[in-house]
């Protein structure tokens, strides 16, 4: 179980990269959801999520080519 699960979440940030992680853009997160633009047809988007629980414990995950544009 994630330390930041349920009511223990202090912060959530999400970044998107359209060049395989070389540069990234911080996304707006509201109510646990991030809005991003779809990548160009045949191109992928890399997503990085970072959470911190109320005790200050951080966790991060990066998903390369999380999905492809259509």
C-alpha positions as CSV (number, residue, x, y, z in Angstrom):
1,X,0.0,0.0,0.0
2,X,1.2,3.5,-0.8
3,X,2.1,5.6,2.2
4,X,0.2,8.5,0.6
5,X,-3.0,6.5,0.1
6,X,-6.4,7.7,1.3
7,X,-6.4,10.7,3.6
8,X,-2.6,10.5,4.1
9,X,-1.7,12.5,0.9
10,X,0.0,15.8,1.5
11,X,0.9,16.7,-2.1
12,X,0.7,15.4,-5.6
13,X,2.6,16.8,-8.6
14,X,2.5,15.5,-12.2
15,X,4.8,16.3,-15.1
16,X,4.5,15.4,-18.8
17,X,7.2,15.2,-21.4
18,X,6.7,14.9,-25.1
19,X,10.5,14.3,-25.9
20,X,11.1,11.1,-23.9
21,X,11.9,12.9,-20.7
22,X,14.5,15.5,-21.9
23,X,12.2,18.4,-20.9
24,X,9.0,18.3,-19.0
25,X,6.0,20.5,-18.1
26,X,4.3,20.6,-14.7
27,X,0.6,19.9,-15.1
28,X,-2.2,21.3,-13.2
29,X,-3.7,18.8,-10.7
30,X,-7.2,19.2,-9.3
31,X,-9.0,16.7,-7.2
32,X,-6.3,14.1,-7.9
33,X,-6.5,14.4,-11.7
34,X,-4.1,16.0,-14.2
35,X,-5.1,17.5,-17.5
36,X,-2.7,17.1,-20.4
37,X,-2.7,17.4,-24.2
38,X,-2.5,14.2,-26.2
39,X,0.8,13.6,-28.0
40,X,1.1,13.9,-31.8
41,X,0.1,10.9,-33.9
42,X,2.5,8.0,-33.3
43,X,4.4,9.9,-30.6
44,X,4.5,9.1,-26.9
45,X,4.1,11.0,-23.7
46,X,6.2,10.4,-20.6
47,X,4.5,10.9,-17.2
48,X,6.1,11.5,-13.9
49,X,4.1,11.6,-10.7
50,X,5.4,12.6,-7.3
51,X,3.6,12.2,-4.0
52,X,4.4,13.2,-0.4
53,X,2.5,11.8,2.5
54,X,1.6,13.8,5.7
55,X,4.7,12.4,7.4
56,X,7.0,13.9,4.7
57,X,7.8,10.6,2.9
58,X,8.2,11.1,-0.9
59,X,7.6,8.7,-3.7
60,X,8.0,9.1,-7.4
61,X,7.2,7.1,-10.5
62,X,8.0,7.7,-14.2
63,X,6.2,6.0,-17.0
64,X,8.0,6.4,-20.4
65,X,5.6,6.3,-23.4
66,X,2.6,6.1,-21.1
67,X,0.4,6.3,-24.2
68,X,0.7,7.1,-27.9
69,X,-1.1,9.7,-29.9
70,X,-3.7,8.6,-32.4
